[in-house]
Amino acid sequence: MNIFKETIQFNNERYVVELPFRKNWKELSDNFSVAKQRFQNLWRRLQRDKILHSQYLETIQDYLNQEIIEKVKNTEANIHKPVYYLPHQAIKREGRVTTSTRIVFDAASHQTNELSLNDCLWPGPNLNPNLLDVLINFRLNWIAISSDIRQAFLQICLADKHKDVV
């Protein structure tokens, strides 16, 4: 938690944070082959389902427009930096009012006998409230208010020095 408190910044639009590494960056494996295989599987799935394909591309374009993701710049300067390819997949949520397709990223992905991104990061505290407390408090009041924070996690920016790791 101290790493988070010491490195968090606000840049007038979003919060910018560093990843809380617990291991040396050099121990993080280059999982390009795993990510490539997962993408090829995803691509075959998208080719079979044109609606999902369209929704997925729309979501990717939305992420690019909001600067949640960026295109990888394949330059000589990046060759000696630690790089981790973050596999992703489409999750279809039928009957949802907001987004029916969302993208889920897998930081637990890794090569055999190698470390994943999750393995190299300190785990954060569980900030979820106790469900029983939530239900009891919900019933104690006359009025209940519910809200949906749209893609809240995606509104947090990663520090430039850690962008190649995801």
C-alpha positions, 0 to 999 in steps of 0.5 A: 500500500505504501508503494501506491501512496508514494507513486500515485499522481493526478494529471488533471484527467486521470490518476497515474500509478506505478505497478507495485513490483515485488520482484526484479523486472528481469524475472518477468517472462516474455510471454509473446508465444502464449499471448499470440496463441491466445490471440489466434484463438480469439481471432478464430472465435471472432471470425465465427461470430460477426456480431461479437467481432463488430462489438469487440472492434468497437470496444477496442476503438473506444479504448484507443479513443479514450487512451486506455490502450495505445498501439505498440511502438516497435522501436529499437529503444524497446528491445532491452526493456522488460516486456509482457504481452497481456492476453485478452478475451471477449466476454459476452454478457447477454441482456446487459443494459450497458456494454454487452461485450467487454474485454478481460485481460489476463495478467496470470498468463505465463509460459511453463516454469516462468513468472506471470505479471501477477507473480511479480506484483504485490497483492493489494488489500481486499477493499470489498465490503462484507456482503452481509453488512451491505445487505443489512444496511441496504434493508435498514433505510427507506431509500436505496440508491444503486449506481454503476461506475462505468469502467472505473478501473480502466480510467486509471493510467499506468506510469510511462515506465511501466507501460511496456509491461502490460 
